Amino acid sequence: MQPLSIIRNLVNGRHGAHGSLFRRLRYKLYHRYPYEFSQITFPSIVEIELTNHCNMQCPHCPRSIMTRGLGYMELGILKKIVDEISEHPFCFFRIGGLGEPSLHPDIKEILRYIKTKGVILEIVTNGHLLSVLTPNEILESGIRYLGISIDGFDAETYSKRRPGGDYESVKAKVAELWRTRQAARKSEPHIKIRHVVFPKDSPEQIESYKQYWYNYADIVGLNKLTPTGKLNFEPPYRRCRFIKWEIKVNWNGETPLCPYQNNIREEEIVGDVSRQSISEIWMSPRMETARQAHAQGHLKTMEYCKHCQKTQAYGDKVVWK
């Protein structure tokens, strides 16, 4: 590819998060300054919710205020999504949502299908996946990134933040997975331990947490605690970055305007992948109207966005490390 073509593609958004240096650079620039670039015509991140059933009752999770019904994504919908994503090799596919993905009865078949399509996959689990799959099965699953949420510094704090979980068991299973991956001389899946930082967590506790888990993980991620429910912010309002690059699909195929609307319970549904393509929903008039409202700083018609901590407290830029 000629240098001029590389620069043109970098600016126009034809490069994603993976692969060459230019693709990674474009991804980071777009995600850091999304309103300085033309709108990408397909999301760079698609997150799906295989199920909103969960084996834990974490009080800080938006699931605690969820009112929609419980269920599991149909295989037909899942395959339709994966097939479309496979046509966009720079798209990042994440399985998460407001439930534990490994509770889906067809999780093994789902992972096999995704692997055949060569899709770059991240799956986020509370650790239960490590009880459903053996370490070797995880290594052969095609999962590129494995996020394991472990909130707590010991059995006591873990039991309060993740009721229903077993701290010692998840510790042992993560260590077993790490040792199995090391013995197999493999680098994937990349293991990320995720911790939600609570207001009273001390710097010493956090540092000790990081030092311990770096023995068994490639990354230790610290996430800010996002309160559930509406929060009041004064104008001028900040622009949302997520609607510029990320879309979420609920277990029943419904697609909310924003992946984080569940933080205040309400969700504005803008599409349904059982009847539409992701591309159609992504570039739909409602999504474009919302982006323009943020670009221009006019949020009169975006009542939800004025109460969103993800945007109004954290801003419209991402700090990449």
Backbone as numpy.savetxt, mean C-alpha at the origin, in Angstrom:
# Nx Ny Nz CAx CAy CAz Cx Cy Cz
18.12 3.22 -26.78 17.28 4.41 -26.78 18.16 5.66 -26.78
17.85 6.62 -27.66 18.63 7.83 -27.77 18.43 8.73 -26.56
19.46 9.53 -26.18 19.34 10.40 -25.01 18.11 11.30 -25.04
17.78 11.87 -26.22 16.62 12.76 -26.32 15.33 12.01 -26.02
15.25 10.75 -26.49 14.06 9.94 -26.22 13.95 9.61 -24.74
15.09 9.35 -24.11 15.09 9.04 -22.68 14.57 10.23 -21.88
15.06 11.43 -22.24 14.62 12.63 -21.53 13.14 12.87 -21.77
12.69 12.69 -23.02 11.28 12.90 -23.34 10.40 11.93 -22.56
10.79 10.68 -22.50 10.01 9.69 -21.77 10.03 9.97 -20.27
11.16 10.45 -19.78 11.27 10.79 -18.36 10.26 11.86 -17.99
10.16 12.88 -18.83 9.25 14.00 -18.57 7.80 13.61 -18.78
7.53 12.82 -19.82 6.16 12.48 -20.17 5.57 11.38 -19.31
6.39 10.70 -18.54 5.84 9.73 -17.61 5.75 8.33 -18.11
6.62 7.92 -19.04 6.56 6.55 -19.53 7.48 5.61 -18.76
8.10 6.14 -17.74 8.98 5.30 -16.93 8.41 5.16 -15.52
8.50 3.97 -14.98 7.94 3.71 -13.67 8.99 3.52 -12.60
8.64 2.77 -11.58 9.45 2.69 -10.37 10.57 1.67 -10.47
10.55 0.82 -11.46 11.45 -0.33 -11.46 12.25 -0.38 -12.74
13.40 -1.02 -12.67 14.20 -1.19 -13.86 15.39 -0.26 -13.88
15.53 0.50 -14.96 16.71 1.31 -15.18 16.77 2.49 -14.21
17.92 3.12 -14.17 18.11 4.31 -13.34 17.13 5.39 -13.73
16.90 5.57 -15.02 15.99 6.62 -15.47 14.56 6.35 -15.02
14.16 5.10 -15.03 12.80 4.75 -14.58 12.64 5.05 -13.09
13.62 4.68 -12.33 13.53 4.93 -10.88 13.58 6.42 -10.59
14.40 7.16 -11.34 14.48 8.61 -11.14 13.17 9.28 -11.47
12.57 8.88 -12.57 11.30 9.50 -12.95 10.23 9.23 -11.90
10.20 8.01 -11.41 9.23 7.63 -10.39 9.38 8.50 -9.14
10.62 8.66 -8.70 10.84 9.43 -7.49 10.52 10.91 -7.69
10.89 11.44 -8.86 10.59 12.84 -9.13 9.09 13.08 -9.20
8.39 12.18 -9.88 6.93 12.34 -10.01 6.25 12.23 -8.65
6.71 11.31 -7.83 6.07 11.13 -6.53 6.45 12.22 -5.54
7.57 12.86 -5.76 7.95 13.95 -4.88 7.29 15.27 -5.29
7.19 15.46 -6.61 6.61 16.71 -7.14 5.53 16.37 -8.17
4.46 15.72 -7.76 3.49 15.21 -8.75 2.81 16.29 -9.57
2.66 17.49 -9.03 1.97 18.54 -9.77 2.89 19.30 -10.72
4.15 18.91 -10.77 5.06 19.50 -11.73 5.14 18.68 -13.02
4.44 17.56 -13.04 4.47 16.67 -14.20 3.05 16.51 -14.75
2.98 16.15 -16.03 1.69 15.82 -16.61 1.16 14.55 -15.96
-0.16 14.42 -15.91 -0.80 13.30 -15.24 -0.47 11.98 -15.94
-0.01 10.98 -15.18 0.22 9.66 -15.75 -1.14 9.03 -16.06
-1.22 8.32 -17.16 -2.50 7.79 -17.64 -2.84 6.42 -17.07
-1.95 5.86 -16.27 -2.23 4.62 -15.56 -1.54 4.73 -14.21
-2.21 4.32 -13.13 -1.59 4.49 -11.80 -0.27 3.75 -11.67
0.65 4.33 -10.94 1.92 3.65 -10.70 1.82 2.70 -9.52
0.75 2.83 -8.73 0.47 1.88 -7.64 -1.00 1.49 -7.70
-1.26 0.20 -7.75 -2.62 -0.32 -7.60 -2.63 -1.19 -6.36
-3.48 -0.84 -5.41 -3.63 -1.65 -4.20 -5.00 -2.31 -4.21
-5.03 -3.59 -3.90 -6.31 -4.28 -3.80 -6.49 -4.86 -2.40
-7.73 -5.02 -2.06 -8.10 -5.62 -0.78 -8.69 -6.99 -1.09
-7.92 -8.04 -0.84 -8.44 -9.39 -1.09 -9.61 -9.69 -0.18
-9.56 -9.18 1.03 -10.63 -9.36 2.00 -10.53 -8.29 3.07
-11.66 -7.99 3.69 -11.62 -7.11 4.86 -11.92 -7.89 6.14
-11.83 -9.22 6.05 -11.81 -10.04 7.26 -10.42 -9.92 7.89
-10.33 -9.99 9.19 -9.03 -9.92 9.85 -9.06 -10.75 11.12
-7.90 -11.30 11.47 -7.77 -12.10 12.69 -7.34 -11.26 13.88
-7.20 -9.95 13.68 -6.83 -9.05 14.78 -7.84 -7.91 14.87
-7.83 -7.24 15.99 -8.72 -6.09 16.22 -7.89 -4.90 16.69
-7.05 -4.40 15.83 -6.15 -3.31 16.19 -6.94 -2.01 16.37
-6.86 -1.39 17.54 -7.68 -0.19 17.79 -7.31 1.00 16.94
-6.07 1.06 16.42 -5.66 2.21 15.62 -5.92 2.03 14.14
-6.45 0.88 13.74 -6.70 0.59 12.33 -8.05 1.17 11.92
-8.15 1.76 10.71 -9.45 2.26 10.24 -10.53 1.19 10.18
-10.13 -0.06 10.20 -11.12 -1.13 10.21 -12.02 -1.04 11.43
-11.51 -0.42 12.50 -12.29 -0.31 13.74 -13.53 0.57 13.57
-13.56 1.42 12.52 -14.74 2.25 12.27 -15.43 1.88 10.96
-15.01 0.78 10.38 -15.56 0.34 9.09 -17.02 -0.08 9.25
-17.87 0.33 8.31 -19.28 -0.04 8.35 -19.70 -0.91 7.15
-18.86 -1.00 6.12 -19.25 -1.80 4.95 -19.15 -3.28 5.26
-19.82 -4.07 4.46 -19.90 -5.50 4.70 -18.58 -6.23 4.47
-18.50 -7.43 5.02 -17.30 -8.26 4.90 -17.41 -9.18 3.69
-16.26 -9.51 3.14 -16.28 -10.43 2.02 -14.90 -10.72 1.48
-14.86 -11.52 0.41 -13.61 -11.92 -0.23 -13.69 -11.57 -1.72
-12.60 -11.11 -2.28 -12.58 -10.79 -3.70 -12.74 -12.05 -4.53
-13.61 -11.98 -5.54 -13.80 -13.10 -6.45 -12.56 -13.28 -7.32
-12.26 -14.52 -7.64 -11.07 -14.79 -8.46 -11.16 -14.13 -9.83
-12.37 -14.04 -10.37 -12.54 -13.41 -11.67 -12.15 -11.95 -11.65
-12.51 -11.24 -10.60 -12.15 -9.83 -10.47 -10.65 -9.70 -10.28
-10.08 -10.55 -9.42 -8.64 -10.50 -9.18 -7.86 -10.73 -10.48
-8.24 -11.72 -11.25 -7.52 -12.02 -12.49 -7.68 -10.89 -13.50
-8.84 -10.28 -13.55 -9.07 -9.15 -14.45 -8.13 -8.00 -14.11
-7.97 -7.72 -12.82 -7.08 -6.65 -12.37 -5.63 -6.99 -12.73
-5.22 -8.20 -12.40 -3.84 -8.62 -12.65 -3.52 -8.60 -14.14
-4.46 -9.05 -14.95 -4.25 -9.05 -16.40 -4.00 -7.64 -16.91
-4.77 -6.67 -16.42 -4.58 -5.29 -16.88 -3.27 -4.72 -16.39
-2.93 -4.99 -15.14 -1.66 -4.48 -14.60 -0.48 -5.06 -15.36
-0.59 -6.31 -15.79 0.51 -6.95 -16.50 0.83 -6.26 -17.82
-0.10 -5.46 -18.33 0.13 -4.70 -19.55 0.87 -3.40 -19.28
1.08 -3.10 -18.00 1.78 -1.88 -17.60 2.93 -2.28 -16.67
4.06 -2.69 -17.24 5.14 -3.30 -16.45 5.78 -2.39 -15.41
5.49 -1.09 -15.46 6.08 -0.19 -14.47 5.11 0.07 -13.31
3.98 -0.63 -13.32 3.00 -0.47 -12.24 3.36 -1.38 -11.07
3.20 -0.85 -9.88 3.51 -1.57 -8.65 2.19 -2.08 -8.08
2.11 -3.37 -7.82 0.87 -4.01 -7.36 1.01 -4.39 -5.89
0.09 -3.86 -5.09 0.14 -4.12 -3.65 -1.15 -4.80 -3.19
-1.00 -5.81 -2.37 -2.16 -6.46 -1.74 -2.17 -6.04 -0.28
-3.23 -5.36 0.12 -3.33 -4.87 1.50 -4.77 -4.63 1.87
-5.12 -3.35 2.13 -6.50 -3.01 2.48 -6.78 -3.17 3.95
-8.08 -3.26 4.27 -8.50 -3.33 5.68 -8.76 -4.76 6.13
-7.89 -5.64 5.76 -8.03 -7.03 6.19 -6.71 -7.75 6.07
-6.67 -8.97 6.51 -5.46 -9.78 6.41 -5.54 -10.63 5.13
-4.72 -10.34 4.11 -4.83 -11.01 2.81 -4.77 -12.53 2.88
-3.97 -13.06 3.79 -3.79 -14.52 3.82 -5.01 -15.26 4.35
-6.05 -14.53 4.78 -7.29 -15.18 5.18 -8.15 -15.54 3.97
-7.79 -15.02 2.80 -8.55 -15.37 1.60 -8.36 -16.87 1.34
-9.44 -17.61 1.14 -9.32 -19.07 1.00 -8.53 -19.51 -0.22
-8.37 -18.62 -1.21 -7.65 -18.98 -2.43 -6.30 -18.28 -2.53
-5.71 -17.92 -1.40 -4.49 -17.11 -1.42 -3.37 -17.79 -2.20
-3.22 -19.10 -2.11 -2.14 -19.78 -2.82 -2.36 -19.74 -4.33
-3.59 -19.96 -4.75 -3.90 -19.89 -6.18 -3.72 -18.47 -6.70
-4.08 -17.49 -5.89 -3.93 -16.09 -6.26 -2.46 -15.75 -6.49
-1.61 -16.17 -5.58 -0.18 -15.89 -5.72 0.41 -16.59 -6.93
-0.04 -17.81 -7.19 0.46 -18.52 -8.37 0.08 -17.78 -9.65
-1.15 -17.28 -9.71 -1.60 -16.59 -10.91 -0.81 -15.29 -11.12
-0.62 -14.53 -10.06 0.13 -13.28 -10.16 1.55 -13.56 -10.64
2.14 -14.62 -10.15 3.51 -14.96 -10.55 3.59 -15.27 -12.04
2.58 -15.96 -12.58 2.61 -16.29 -14.02 2.54 -15.05 -14.88
2.00 -13.97 -14.34 1.85 -12.73 -15.12 3.05 -11.80 -14.98
4.00 -12.16 -14.12 5.20 -11.36 -13.98 4.98 -9.99 -13.37
3.93 -9.84 -12.59 3.61 -8.55 -11.98 4.48 -8.33 -10.75
4.95 -7.11 -10.57 5.76 -6.76 -9.39 4.82 -6.64 -8.19
4.98 -7.53 -7.23 4.01 -7.67 -6.15 4.58 -7.34 -4.79
3.81 -6.56 -4.05 4.05 -6.38 -2.62 2.81 -6.88 -1.89
3.02 -7.57 -0.80 1.90 -8.00 0.03 2.19 -7.58 1.46
1.16 -7.03 2.10 1.28 -6.55 3.47 0.46 -7.48 4.37
1.10 -8.00 5.40 0.47 -8.96 6.29 0.73 -8.61 7.74
-0.13 -9.05 8.62 0.13 -8.87 10.05 0.95 -10.02 10.62
1.45 -10.86 9.73 2.25 -12.01 10.12 1.55 -13.33 9.90
0.24 -13.29 9.68 -0.51 -14.53 9.51 -0.10 -15.28 8.25
0.36 -14.55 7.23 0.82 -15.20 6.00 1.91 -16.20 6.29
2.72 -15.93 7.31 3.83 -16.82 7.66 3.34 -18.09 8.33
2.06 -18.12 8.69 1.45 -19.35 9.20 0.75 -20.13 8.10
0.39 -19.44 7.03 -0.32 -20.06 5.91 0.67 -20.68 4.92
1.80 -19.98 4.69 2.82 -20.46 3.77 4.10 -20.79 4.53
4.79 -21.81 4.11 6.10 -22.13 4.69 7.11 -21.12 4.16
8.25 -20.99 4.82 9.28 -20.09 4.30 9.66 -20.38 2.85
9.79 -21.65 2.50 10.15 -21.98 1.12 9.04 -21.62 0.14
7.79 -21.78 0.57 6.68 -21.38 -0.30 6.69 -19.87 -0.52
7.03 -19.12 0.50 7.12 -17.66 0.35 8.25 -17.30 -0.61
9.38 -17.99 -0.49 10.51 -17.70 -1.37 10.18 -17.99 -2.83
9.31 -18.96 -3.07 8.96 -19.35 -4.44 7.68 -18.70 -4.93
7.07 -17.84 -4.12 5.74 -17.30 -4.43 5.75 -16.20 -5.48
6.90 -15.60 -5.71 6.95 -14.46 -6.62 6.72 -13.13 -5.94
6.53 -13.14 -4.63 6.38 -11.89 -3.88 7.71 -11.14 -3.94
7.67 -9.90 -4.41 8.91 -9.11 -4.49 9.18 -8.39 -3.16
8.11 -7.87 -2.55 8.25 -7.13 -1.30 7.24 -7.66 -0.31
7.70 -8.00 0.88 6.83 -8.53 1.93 6.86 -7.60 3.12
5.73 -6.92 3.37 5.62 -6.04 4.53 4.95 -6.76 5.68
5.58 -6.74 6.84 5.04 -7.43 8.02 4.83 -6.39 9.11
3.59 -6.17 9.49 3.26 -5.16 10.48 3.39 -5.73 11.89
4.32 -5.16 12.64 4.56 -5.61 14.02 4.63 -4.37 14.90
3.51 -3.96 15.43 3.46 -2.75 16.26 3.62 -3.13 17.72
4.74 -2.75 18.30 4.98 -3.08 19.70 6.43 -3.44 19.93
6.90 -3.12 21.12 8.31 -3.34 21.47 8.53 -4.63 22.24
7.45 -5.19 22.75 7.51 -6.43 23.51 6.12 -7.05 23.51
6.00 -8.19 24.18 4.71 -8.90 24.18 3.59 -8.04 24.76
3.90 -7.23 25.76 2.87 -6.42 26.41 2.34 -5.33 25.48
3.23 -4.53 24.90 2.76 -3.46 24.01 2.15 -4.04 22.74
2.68 -5.15 22.26 2.13 -5.78 21.06 0.70 -6.25 21.30
0.44 -6.84 22.44 -0.91 -7.36 22.74 -1.94 -6.24 22.83
-1.50 -5.05 23.22 -2.43 -3.92 23.30 -2.69 -3.32 21.92
-1.68 -3.30 21.09 -1.83 -2.68 19.77 -2.32 -3.65 18.71
-2.07 -4.93 18.91 -2.50 -5.93 17.94 -3.19 -7.11 18.65
-4.35 -6.82 19.26 -5.10 -7.89 19.93 -5.44 -9.03 18.96
-5.18 -10.23 19.40 -5.42 -11.39 18.56 -4.15 -11.97 17.98
-3.05 -11.21 18.08 -1.78 -11.70 17.57 -0.93 -12.34 18.65
0.10 -13.05 18.25 1.01 -13.72 19.16 2.42 -13.21 18.89
2.93 -12.37 19.76 4.20 -11.69 19.55 5.36 -12.67 19.38
5.47 -13.62 20.29 6.59 -14.56 20.22 6.53 -15.42 18.96
5.32 -15.78 18.56 5.16 -16.61 17.37 5.58 -15.85 16.11
5.13 -14.60 15.98 5.48 -13.84 14.77 6.98 -13.55 14.74
7.58 -13.29 15.88 9.03 -13.09 15.93 9.76 -14.32 15.41
9.34 -15.47 15.89 10.01 -16.72 15.49 9.84 -16.99 14.00
8.66 -16.72 13.47 8.40 -17.01 12.06 9.15 -16.06 11.14
9.27 -14.80 11.54 10.05 -13.85 10.74 11.52 -14.27 10.72
12.04 -14.64 11.89 13.43 -15.08 11.96 13.66 -16.33 11.11
12.70 -17.26 11.14 12.83 -18.48 10.34 12.83 -18.16 8.85
11.96 -17.23 8.42 11.92 -16.83 7.02 13.24 -16.21 6.61
13.79 -15.35 7.45 15.05 -14.68 7.14 16.19 -15.69 7.00
16.26 -16.62 7.93 17.33 -17.61 7.89 17.19 -18.52 6.66
15.95 -18.86 6.31 15.72 -19.70 5.13 16.13 -18.97 3.86
15.81 -17.68 3.79 16.20 -16.90 2.61 17.72 -16.76 2.51
18.37 -16.57 3.67 19.82 -16.45 3.68 20.47 -17.77 3.25
19.95 -18.86 3.75 20.51 -20.17 3.41 20.33 -20.48 1.92
19.23 -19.99 1.34 18.96 -20.23 -0.08 19.70 -19.24 -0.97
20.42 -18.27 -0.35 21.18 -17.26 -1.07 20.28 -16.46 -2.02
19.11 -16.11 -1.51 18.17 -15.31 -2.30 18.04 -13.92 -1.69
17.64 -12.97 -2.51 17.46 -11.60 -2.04 15.99 -11.20 -1.98
15.11 -12.07 -2.46 13.68 -11.77 -2.46 12.90 -12.89 -1.78
11.77 -12.54 -1.17 11.22 -11.20 -1.11 12.02 -10.27 -0.19
12.03 -8.98 -0.54 12.59 -8.00 0.36 11.66 -7.91 1.57
12.22 -8.06 2.74 11.40 -8.09 3.96 11.43 -6.72 4.63
10.24 -6.19 4.85 10.10 -4.90 5.53 9.25 -5.07 6.78
9.81 -4.73 7.93 9.06 -4.73 9.18 8.46 -3.34 9.35
7.16 -3.30 9.60 6.43 -2.03 9.69 5.97 -1.78 11.12
6.20 -0.56 11.60 5.81 -0.20 12.95 5.10 1.15 12.93
3.93 1.22 13.56 3.22 2.49 13.71 3.72 3.16 14.99
4.22 4.38 14.83 4.77 5.12 15.97 3.65 5.82 16.72
3.50 5.47 17.99 2.50 6.09 18.85 3.12 7.28 19.58
2.28 8.24 20.01 2.81 9.47 20.62 3.75 9.24 21.80
3.53 8.19 22.58 4.35 7.98 23.77 5.56 7.07 23.52
5.74 6.66 22.29 6.92 5.84 21.97 8.18 6.70 22.09
9.12 6.24 22.87 10.32 7.03 23.10 11.36 6.77 22.00
12.26 7.72 21.77 13.34 7.50 20.79 14.18 6.26 21.12
14.37 6.00 22.41 15.15 4.83 22.81 14.42 3.53 22.43
13.11 3.49 22.63 12.35 2.31 22.26 12.39 2.08 20.74
12.24 3.15 20.00 12.24 3.04 18.54 13.60 2.59 18.03
14.66 3.13 18.60 16.00 2.74 18.17 16.28 1.28 18.49
15.85 0.84 19.67 16.04 -0.56 20.05 15.24 -1.48 19.13
14.02 -1.05 18.77 13.17 -1.81 17.85 13.87 -1.98 16.51
14.42 -0.90 15.98 15.10 -0.93 14.69 16.32 -1.85 14.74
17.10 -1.74 15.80 18.31 -2.55 15.90 17.97 -4.04 15.94
16.89 -4.38 16.66 16.52 -5.80 16.74 16.06 -6.31 15.37
15.15 -5.59 14.73 14.53 -6.12 13.52 15.45 -6.06 12.31
16.46 -5.22 12.35 17.40 -5.23 11.24 18.23 -6.51 11.20
18.12 -7.34 12.24 18.74 -8.66 12.20 17.98 -9.62 11.28
16.70 -9.29 10.99 15.84 -10.20 10.25 15.09 -9.52 9.11
15.49 -8.32 8.74 14.75 -7.60 7.70 15.69 -6.71 6.90
15.26 -6.41 5.67 16.02 -5.50 4.83 15.69 -4.05 5.16
14.45 -3.81 5.57 13.96 -2.47 5.87 13.14 -2.51 7.15
13.28 -1.48 7.96 12.40 -1.28 9.11 11.72 0.07 8.89
10.42 0.03 8.65 9.67 1.24 8.33 8.89 1.74 9.52
8.92 3.05 9.73 8.18 3.69 10.81 7.09 4.56 10.21
5.85 4.25 10.53 4.71 5.00 10.00 4.08 5.86 11.08
3.66 7.06 10.70 2.99 7.93 11.64 1.60 7.40 11.95
1.19 7.54 13.20 -0.16 7.16 13.60 -1.14 8.16 13.01
-2.08 7.67 12.23 -3.10 8.52 11.62 -4.41 8.32 12.35
-4.88 9.32 13.08 -6.14 9.18 13.80 -7.30 8.92 12.85
-8.27 8.14 13.30 -9.47 7.91 12.51 -10.51 8.97 12.85
-11.38 9.25 11.89 -12.39 10.28 12.08 -11.98 11.60 11.47
-12.94 12.50 11.29 -12.67 13.79 10.66 -11.83 14.68 11.57
-10.88 15.37 10.95 -10.07 16.36 11.65 -10.26 17.70 10.95
-10.28 18.77 11.72 -10.51 20.08 11.14 -9.20 20.81 10.91
-9.02 21.27 9.69 -7.83 22.03 9.31 -8.28 23.35 8.71
-7.46 24.37 8.93 -7.77 25.69 8.40 -7.11 25.86 7.03
-7.77 26.60 6.13 -7.14 26.89 4.84 -5.95 27.82 5.03
-5.03 27.88 4.06 -5.12 27.23 2.75 -4.86 25.73 2.84
-5.62 24.97 2.08 -5.53 23.53 2.12 -4.42 23.02 1.20
-3.83 21.91 1.60 -2.73 21.33 0.83 -3.25 20.38 -0.23
-2.43 20.17 -1.22 -2.82 19.30 -2.32 -2.54 17.84 -2.00
-3.42 16.97 -2.47 -3.24 15.53 -2.27 -2.28 14.99 -3.32
-1.36 14.15 -2.89 -0.43 13.53 -3.83 -0.91 12.15 -4.28
-1.74 11.50 -3.45 -2.11 10.11 -3.73 -2.99 9.98 -4.97
-3.89 10.95 -5.20 -4.77 10.84 -6.36 -4.02 11.07 -7.67
-2.75 11.42 -7.57 -1.93 11.59 -8.77 -1.25 10.30 -9.19
-1.21 9.29 -8.28 -0.46 8.09 -8.67 -1.03 6.78 -8.15
-1.98 6.79 -7.21 -2.36 5.54 -6.56 -3.87 5.33 -6.60
-4.27 4.07 -6.81 -5.69 3.71 -6.78 -5.87 2.45 -5.94
-7.03 2.33 -5.33 -7.31 1.18 -4.46 -8.61 0.52 -4.91
-8.66 -0.79 -4.81 -9.86 -1.56 -5.16 -10.27 -2.37 -3.95
-11.52 -2.19 -3.52 -12.03 -2.96 -2.39 -12.35 -4.39 -2.82
-12.59 -5.26 -1.85 -12.77 -6.68 -2.13 -13.90 -6.95 -3.12
-14.93 -6.08 -3.15 -16.07 -6.31 -4.03 -15.91 -5.64 -5.40
-14.74 -5.07 -5.65 -14.49 -4.45 -6.95 -14.72 -2.96 -6.96
-15.36 -2.43 -5.93 -15.61 -0.99 -5.89 -14.30 -0.23 -5.64
-14.20 0.91 -6.31 -12.99 1.72 -6.22 -13.32 3.08 -5.63
-12.78 3.40 -4.45 -13.03 4.71 -3.86 -12.18 5.78 -4.53
-12.61 7.03 -4.39 -11.88 8.15 -4.95 -10.46 8.20 -4.42
-10.29 7.85 -3.13 -8.99 7.95 -2.49 -8.72 6.69 -1.68
-7.47 6.19 -1.70 -7.15 4.98 -0.93 -7.28 5.18 0.58
-7.36 6.43 1.04 -7.33 6.69 2.48 -8.63 7.28 3.02
-9.68 7.24 2.21 -10.95 7.75 2.69 -11.48 6.94 3.86
-11.05 5.67 3.95 -11.55 4.84 5.06 -11.11 5.34 6.42
-10.17 6.30 6.46 -9.74 6.85 7.75 -10.86 7.63 8.43
-11.83 8.10 7.65 -12.97 8.80 8.27 -14.28 8.07 7.98
-14.17 6.82 7.59 -15.28 5.90 7.36 -15.94 6.09 6.01
-16.18 7.32 5.59 -16.91 7.56 4.35 -16.03 7.27 3.14
-16.63 6.67 2.11 -15.92 6.43 0.86 -16.81 6.84 -0.31
-16.27 7.67 -1.18 -16.97 8.02 -2.40 -16.53 7.04 -3.48
-17.43 6.19 -3.93 -17.10 5.18 -4.92 -17.19 5.80 -6.32
-16.10 5.69 -7.07 -16.04 6.31 -8.39 -16.03 5.29 -9.52
-15.96 4.01 -9.18 -15.94 3.00 -10.23 -16.06 1.60 -9.67
-16.14 0.64 -10.58 -16.26 -0.77 -10.21 -15.50 -1.59 -11.26
-14.42 -2.25 -10.84 -13.59 -2.97 -11.80 -14.25 -4.23 -12.35
-15.36 -4.62 -11.76 -16.07 -5.76 -12.34 -16.76 -5.35 -13.64
-16.96 -4.06 -13.83 -17.61 -3.54 -15.04 -16.72 -2.61 -15.86
-15.66 -2.09 -15.25 -14.80 -1.12 -15.91 -13.34 -1.55 -15.80
-12.52 -0.97 -16.63 -11.08 -1.20 -16.51 -10.51 -0.22 -15.50
-9.33 -0.54 -14.99 -8.65 0.40 -14.09 -8.36 1.70 -14.83
-7.96 1.59 -16.09 -7.67 2.78 -16.88 -8.87 3.70 -16.97
-10.04 3.14 -17.21 -11.26 3.95 -17.32 -11.55 4.68 -16.02
-11.42 3.97 -14.92 -11.69 4.60 -13.62 -10.64 5.66 -13.31
-9.38 5.34 -13.59 -8.27 6.23 -13.27 -8.38 7.58 -13.98
-8.82 7.55 -15.23 -8.92 8.78 -16.02 -10.37 9.24 -16.17
-11.22 8.81 -15.26 -12.63 9.19 -15.31 -12.81 10.67 -15.01
-13.92 11.27 -15.46 -14.16 12.69 -15.20 -14.11 13.06 -13.72
-14.63 12.21 -12.85 -14.62 12.54 -11.42 -13.20 12.58 -10.87
-12.35 11.62 -11.25 -10.97 11.63 -10.80 -10.24 12.87 -11.32
-10.48 13.22 -12.57 -9.82 14.38 -13.14 -10.30 15.67 -12.48
-11.60 15.74 -12.17 -12.13 16.92 -11.48 -11.48 17.07 -10.11
-11.32 15.95 -9.41 -10.70 15.99 -8.08 -9.25 16.45 -8.18
-8.52 15.95 -9.17 -7.12 16.36 -9.33 -7.02 17.85 -9.65
-7.92 18.33 -10.50 -7.89 19.74 -10.85 -8.22 20.61 -9.64
-9.14 20.14 -8.80 -9.48 20.90 -7.59 -8.26 21.05 -6.69
-7.49 19.99 -6.57 -6.27 20.06 -5.76 -5.19 20.90 -6.43
-5.05 20.72 -7.73 -4.03 21.48 -8.45 -4.25 22.98 -8.32
-5.53 23.39 -8.32 -5.86 24.80 -8.26 -6.10 25.30 -6.84
-6.09 24.36 -5.86 -6.31 24.75 -4.48 -7.74 25.11 -4.15
-8.71 24.59 -4.94 -10.12 24.86 -4.74 -10.80 23.59 -4.21
-10.94 23.48 -2.92 -11.49 22.26 -2.32 -12.92 22.42 -1.83
-13.65 23.38 -2.40 -15.05 23.56 -1.98 -15.88 22.32 -2.24
-15.57 21.62 -3.33 -16.33 20.42 -3.68 -15.68 19.15 -3.16
-14.61 19.28 -2.39 -13.86 18.12 -1.89 -13.90 18.13 -0.37
-15.09 17.96 0.18 -15.28 18.07 1.62 -14.40 17.09 2.38
-14.31 15.85 1.88 -13.48 14.86 2.56 -12.04 15.32 2.67
-11.51 15.89 1.59 -10.09 16.24 1.52 -9.72 17.31 2.55
-10.68 18.14 2.93 -10.41 19.19 3.90 -10.23 18.64 5.31
-10.62 17.39 5.50 -10.52 16.77 6.83 -9.48 15.66 6.87
-8.69 15.53 5.80 -7.78 14.40 5.65 -6.41 14.69 6.25
-6.02 13.91 7.25 -4.71 14.12 7.86 -3.58 13.70 6.93
-3.83 12.70 6.10 -2.79 12.25 5.18 -2.28 13.40 4.31
-3.21 14.27 3.90 -2.82 15.39 3.06 -2.59 16.66 3.87
-3.55 17.03 4.69 -3.50 18.34 5.33 -2.43 18.44 6.41
-2.10 17.34 7.06 -1.07 17.38 8.09 0.31 17.07 7.53
0.37 16.19 6.52 1.65 15.72 6.04 2.11 16.40 4.76
1.22 17.11 4.10 1.65 17.89 2.94 1.58 17.14 1.63
1.97 17.85 0.54 1.82 17.29 -0.80 3.14 16.83 -1.40
4.13 16.62 -0.56 5.40 16.09 -1.05 5.83 14.90 -0.20
6.58 14.01 -0.79 7.06 12.83 -0.09 8.55 12.97 0.16
8.97 12.62 1.33 10.40 12.62 1.63 10.90 11.19 1.42
11.73 11.00 0.42 12.25 9.67 0.09 13.61 9.48 0.76
13.82 8.32 1.32 15.10 8.03 1.97 15.79 6.87 1.25
